[in-house]
Amino acid sequence: MSSPAPTTALPKGLAANPRLATWVRITPAATITIAVGKVELGQGIRTALAQIAADELGVDLGQIRMLPPNTADSPNEGVTAGSMSIADSGTALRQVCAQVRALFVAAAIAEVGLDPATITVHSGVFSDRRARASTTYWELADRVDLDRPADPLAGHGPETVPRAGAEVERVVGTDVPRLDLPDKVAGRPAFIHDRVLPGQLAGRVVRPPSPAATLIEVDTAAVRALPGVVRVVRDGDFLGVVAEDEPAAGRAAAALRAAARWHEVESLPVEHDLAAYLRTGPLDSFVVDQTEPALGSPGQIRASYSRPFLAHASLAPSCGIARWDGEAVEVYSHSQGIFALRSAIATVLGLPEQQVRVEHAEGAGCYGHNGADDAAFDAVLLARAVPGHAVRLQWSRADELAWSPFGSAMVVDLAADLDPAGTVASWSADIFSQGHLARPGFEGRPGLLAAGHLGNRIEPAAPADPPLAGGAGLARNAVPIYEFPVRRVHGHRLLRTSLRTSSLRSLGAFLNVFAIESFMDELALAAGRDPLEFRLAHVRDPRAVEVITTAARRAGWPGRVGPDGAGQGIVGQGIGLARYKGTGAYCAVVAEVEAVHDVRVRRLSIAVDVGRVINPDGVRNQIEGGAIQATSWTLKERVRFDRTRITSVDWESYPILRFSEVPRVEVDVVSRPDQPSVGAGEAAQGPTAAAIGNAVTRALGLRIRDLPISRDRIIAAMNG
């Protein structure tokens, strides 16, 4: 076999995993198995990637079998994050499948004598116009060796790999039903929480009562004597139990918690003065964007915007399963980065990576770094105490809300000048935040909660941020989509960490877009101009123009402002616009709100441009879900704490949007088949928040700059 060709021309995921057999396997049962490194989080990526593979290979969707990613034999595509799965994995898989099809086309011509000029493949069957003979992928499987490197000379897409006859896409661009939903709708086992391995035991971990607490003493004798208890595990400040079943594990954990004495100290900031906390430092300050000459003054119109710490609040608390077999450990996790998790586990335990195998299993709800990796490592630590047995480790609701990494609190200071024509002449921004990235393996750190509790403690470092070129963290979407002659955007990352933070859906983009779009409304008011017209006067990108005008048209902008027809409350509309990360999906939102005793979002009119659309229904679902979550963040969510402990540990103290409060969401997908595909998952977060905030201002004449826009905040603003 020839040596691998240079991979510099290959898509990123394919360059890192260049062998075709890593991605595509022809199986005897008339199916084709596809392995990718991106995991299903409920975003529908399994379905979209199957659509791409089916079309490129010329098979039916039912002939595709998508494998759950695992670290033993799936391509390592890094972390499933940043709305990059379609852009990265889809591009790689498209080229892999096109090259696999080309190899089988050549084999069909050589083996069966099919006409090269008219050969086609449909439903996996190769034939030609003469229809005298045919063959299939499965009949040719022994003739084609896929254990070969991808050919970079074939280019980046299917257009450079010959396609015979009148072959056209059949499922890409159509509303294919999600492959993962039937089991979930029917209540069949689908999540890691449902998985039962032979001889499986139940585990619980007893966390410290507060982030800085240390264990003074614990009497485990009474716990060990409880019925069903198999093992009590202590390593430094790490406490856990292994039991025969879930009820026994729950009882044992409660008893262990009662038996432990802890030393607690005040280590948390003042919840009601997070702006001062974030500004105090020490800070890593850097330039995000700056025109020349640099802005000399901060601008005459100024405003500051903020958000609190936010929890993932996953509907199902995190879960992990692990089994030690000799010196090796097998792990099942709903992690978004199974390869990084493998490396982190190996690092903490001093194991070679090949002795750790991690397989992805779906969890019920997460977009970002929640407790999945931590629960998996908890399971590993408990399973180590009972080798040969699988241990299912289940977090509680309080564990999830208190110990998962949070999305960082943020403050954005904006300033601008208007020229005599009412146009923005200068723009200045300063963003203050903790870091937004502490995933396992980032910058060589394990990033696992229990690693900081073990006797051989690995102290966590302050969370960092992705580089600006990689999408940024606190500075994500800090540069406005608008054209301003003078710009200055600076970031300031806090280098100490009182509360653990990491990636939460859209990272810093949520508040940055909220701040930018709120300030644009404030500037429009100062200029005496309509908010939509004011934006259109400053945006040059025709794709941005199309989404904002489409959303405005759908919503009937400018709509009614004031008491509604039924006399129930005061209504108003507001607009938000952004291009996610400056390189991804364009999204515009018009929100219609009603203010009675509380703010209620009645309707969200959304337009989105994700380039080439793989599954329109999937795009709409992603945008709807993101908009509803953003509505919850904007109106309700806030991590609560005193100087010692997290106090928002249930749905009463950490409320989220109820089903009865979900607005009507209408999504227009702007088709751009000539443009590269980009992800939809995080595009709606910031524009939705901004649209709601601007709608509240139009309805009530009050500007609420600090999230959430709660009843208490509105009353405080009314009282001056």
Helices and strands as residue ranges (DSSP letters): H 12-16, H 20-23, E 24-27, E 31-34, H 45-57, G 61-63, E 64-66, I 85-90, H 91-112, E 120-122, E 125-127, E 134-136, H 137-140, G 141-143, G 152-154, G 158-160, H 181-186, G 192-194, E 201-206, E 214-218, H 221-224, E 229-235, E 238-243, H 246-259, E 260-263, G 271-273, H 274-280, E 283-290, E 301-307, E 319-325, E 328-333, H 338-349, G 353-355, E 356-360, H 372-384, E 390-394, H 397-403, E 410-418, E 424-433, G 442-444, G 449-452, G 468-470, E 487-494, H 509-527, H 531-536, H 542-555, E 562-563, E 570-579, G 580-582, E 586-595, E 599-609, H 616-635, G 659-661, E 664-669, H 685-700, H 711-718
